[in-house]
Amino acid sequence: MSDIIESNPEILGGKPIIKGTRIPVVLIYELIGLKYSISEILKEYWKSFQKIMTYHIIISIYPVAIMMAIINKEKVGGY
């Protein structure tokens, strides 16, 4: 589905959820509709979002770390 949203028939009957959690996407839309702020939503579901953010930070940094290692290896002439 996407990097953040998934649908699995074995989790909540296949309803779209935030990947790595059991938080239905529709719940987030409902909370926003009820005028919850982003900070209130994060406070309520912090542990679940923390896992997701850590995963996405690692995934986004990984290619940069590889490139930096290659560049540094070339500068110092190998390991």
KEMAR-786248 format. One line per 5 residues: number of its first residue (from 0); their letters; for each residue x, y, z of C-alpha. Coordinates in nm, 3 decimals, decimal comma. Layout:
# KEMAR-786248
NUM> A> X Y Z; ...
***
This chain:
# KEMAR-786248
0> MSDII> 0,000 0,000 0,000; 0,267 0,250 0,105; 0,569 0,289 0,329; 0,350 0,388 0,622; 0,010 0,228 0,562
5> ESNPE> -0,055 -0,141 0,520; -0,350 -0,373 0,497; -0,329 -0,733 0,617; -0,636 -0,958 0,639; -0,497 -1,102 0,964
10> ILGGK> -0,474 -0,760 1,135; -0,800 -0,582 1,218; -0,980 -0,767 0,939; -0,769 -0,606 0,668; -0,854 -0,245 0,756
15> PIIKG> -0,574 -0,004 0,659; -0,344 0,048 0,956; -0,027 0,239 1,028; 0,246 -0,008 0,941; 0,399 -0,182 1,241
20> TRIPV> 0,104 -0,100 1,467; -0,258 -0,192 1,516; -0,366 0,172 1,480; -0,633 0,202 1,209; -0,581 0,489 0,967
25> VLIYE> -0,946 0,584 1,006; -0,884 0,646 1,378; -0,624 0,911 1,296; -0,869 1,076 1,054; -1,138 1,068 1,323
30> LIGLK> -0,907 1,223 1,583; -0,814 1,499 1,340; -1,184 1,552 1,271; -1,238 1,587 1,647; -0,978 1,868 1,646
35> YSISE> -0,700 1,667 1,814; -0,364 1,829 1,755; -0,070 1,632 1,621; 0,094 1,659 1,963; -0,217 1,514 2,131
40> ILKEY> -0,225 1,222 1,888; 0,145 1,158 1,936; 0,106 1,176 2,314; -0,175 0,920 2,303; 0,004 0,677 2,071
45> WKSFQ> 0,368 0,767 2,139; 0,506 0,415 2,185; 0,361 0,297 1,855; 0,472 0,606 1,663; 0,816 0,595 1,822
50> KIMTY> 0,880 0,252 1,669; 0,767 0,374 1,328; 0,973 0,693 1,341; 1,284 0,502 1,447; 1,238 0,262 1,156
55> HIIIS> 1,188 0,541 0,902; 1,479 0,744 1,034; 1,709 0,443 1,002; 1,579 0,364 0,654; 1,624 0,725 0,539
60> IYPVA> 1,971 0,762 0,690; 2,107 0,426 0,576; 2,178 0,523 0,211; 2,350 0,842 0,326; 2,563 0,645 0,572
65> IMMAI> 2,670 0,406 0,295; 2,764 0,696 0,068; 2,962 0,862 0,349; 3,146 0,536 0,413; 3,234 0,508 0,042
70> INKEK> 3,351 0,870 0,029; 3,558 0,833 0,347; 3,710 0,508 0,221; 3,820 0,685 -0,099; 3,967 0,977 0,098
75> VGGY> 4,176 0,761 0,331; 4,268 0,502 0,069; 4,067 0,208 0,199; 4,034 0,041 0,534
***
